[in-house]
Amino acid sequence: MTSSDTAHSSRGRGGQRPPHGSERASDPTTLLRARDLKVTIADHPVIHGISFDIAPGEILALTGESGSGKSMTALAVMGLLPDRANATGSLTIGDGENLLALPEKKLCTLRGREMGMIFQEPMTALNPVQTIGRQVSETIRIHTAVPAREAEIRAAEMLARVGLPPDRFPLSRYPHELSGGQRQRVGIAMAIALRPRLLIADEPTTALDVTTQAQILDLLKSLVAEEGMSLLMITHDLAVVSDMADRIAVMNKGEIVEEAPAAQLFREMRHPYTRTLFEASQHRADLPPEQPRTEPLLKVEGARRAYALPRTRPFTARPTFEALKGVDLTLHRGERLGLVGESGCGKSTLTRAILGLEPLQGGTITAFGQQVSPDMPAATRAGLQVVFQDPYGSFNPRHRVRRLIAEPLHLLSDPPQGRARDEAVAEALTAVGLSPDDADRHIHAFSGGQRQRIAIARALILRPEVILFDEAVSALDVRVRAQILDLIADLSRDYGLAWLFISHDLTVVRSITDRVLVMQEGRIVEEGPTAQILDAPTHAYTRKLVAAAPRLPEIGKIST
Amino acid sequence: MSRTLITGALLTALVLAAALLSYVWTPADPEAMTIADRLQPPNAAHWLGTDHFGRDILTLLMIGARTSIAVALVAVGIGIALGVPLGLAAAARHSSLLDEVISRGNDLVFAFPSLVIAILITAILGPGALNAILAIGIFNIPVFARLTRGAALGLWSREFILAARVAGKGRARISAEHILPNIANLLIVQGTIQFSLGILAEAGLSYVGLGAQPPTPSWGRMLAEAQTMVALAPHVAIIPGLAIVFTVLGLNLLGDGLRDTLDPRLKVQRL
């Protein structure tokens, strides 16, 4: 990117205004103008001077991997950078002053009025002890002198505008009474309450299910089209923005490496990094050919699991919630089985039941001919290992990698000691593409992808026949995700491993499984060969899932 | 290193050093009464003056620190030794009968004002340092049990604990290997705060005559005895009072400082 000549370095908010401010005549084609924006945190540069424009009514998607600086860009525009961050350059809205030079008090009047922000996590972005009506009307009352009654009327209008009509969602609702998607709608209502000219959405659908995601994306699109707002959309997911953004800017390591109208970007992909990202997003792991099914390793028959909920009134029976309503599944030797479904469908409960961490209320689970239960024999347990989603939460931060990986050895009646143990650890580390020397390091020294490799090494050390992957690549950036998927495919080749791959991401499931089960509200509603289910779903729910999943355009097939 | 931590550590170290030093050296004989020298203000011979029996106040303070520290330390020890395992057990069996019994037991002890019950216990068992320890210690148990349970519950839902369960480890072993090291910071911080509360409680019990008995010097009793002479010689009351204030302040600062230093989340924010 070239930096504009209007750029000027000013130290922090109290700095000078850009000298060419007067030359920048009011330009109706640009709403937000960023010139040579640099951000450092504790003198460590995170954004290296980026420039971009957003026109009125335009959607600009800022995409890139974690740590690319895309969220910092959004925070810089809102003036919400962390305390030790320092921003220089210029950021102007319309023909206003440089936002970076404005004092906090001035910025407060602009936030909400000129620019609104939608956050990733709808639960934490709302105050749990305030009604939704109060939260939306508060935004209005902070900036305008309207009486409370009128602010409430406008809040009701805004909530209706985002799809929460007051007859079904009265203003007196609390956030916990709403679903994730509905909460995100409240967040959007707060952001648009004063009809700001610029809307910033930071990963607004990342925490949501695919079907909800599709609805929220539609809502954002319609707001831009009908209210004439501009949208700066921050996302790691190219597929999400592919049919939504007017222009896409790809960020890498604090720089915009490529920026173009969406169709042109997908057609040309001038920068190799864009191409890498795109290819990684639709990466297909090279699975060895499917073997004919032989003996079943794992059988779940009519599994039922109910949780007791808190009493609603004292001295009444506790209500129960059935997470599994009779689930059947069979995993054969060497088979690669997928399980898809939205949050709350019972995927995690099923995982825990299969691992023998929770008891069932009905039905049976057998693994290698043995009954699975919380007190099953160690030998059965040793054959069933797991890789969890969160590469940061799945390790005790106080232990070294050697101890973390060796933990399952505890299941052996005669666990290897000393040299033999070190060799087992070294072998597991080598199998996942890490070095045996890594055994002596602490977990915080590793990146997310490396941690997920360590998690796989821990699952592998006992040479289990079955590994459960519980959203094992969902928290990873696309390029790392592609590498981990390749690694998992190699495990099938090298170890003849069978797995149950649980994911909400249909692209991933397509890439790594032969057969797939679709789960909805505690039941398996459809099952069959992966390609068949995802290309020609028969059950209504599967069809809805497939239709809602964001899809990347295929290169070369984009109309000009 | 924060200034809070350094100040707290220095104050605490000063009190500990004075207590330890008193075993080998004191400015005067603690039991030597020189009535002629009574109620002297601080001077060259008696740096902090003398009390109504003519005893050297600095000497009494140094030996009194021993009593205060011993009582508070053992009371905190009782709280940790019994409270932490109870809390770990309750968290390991969340929502079970055991958890209910432990949690309701905590609530029951918390329901009584601690100092009043401590007075009751020492009144029944008889006054003395040992019974004071017991009385203060009992009230430390639910503090640690509740803290441990709450912190451990949060950890039990973490994936690394699930991974340990998948590795076939039992609840007791997971509690010891994975839970305890991860909540140790919290316990250390709470320990320093309970320590300071223990010193206050010991002073309170001695003040009403239920703590360490004469001739063992004690800060609380020094205060009580000086009370009637406040108008004549205010320093006799002010000095042990200040000793208590600075010790408690030091321990609280130390606790705060340790919390900031040991909590990795706060550390990241200060990056």
Interface residues (C-beta under 8 A of the other chain):
Chain A: I41 A42 R84 R352 L355 L357 A378 R381 A382 L384 Q385 V386 F388 Q389 D390 G393 S394 F395 N396 P397 R398 E407 P408 H410 L411 A455 R458
Chain B: R158 E159 F160 L162 A163 A164 R165 V166 A167 G168 K169 H178 P181 N182 P264 L271
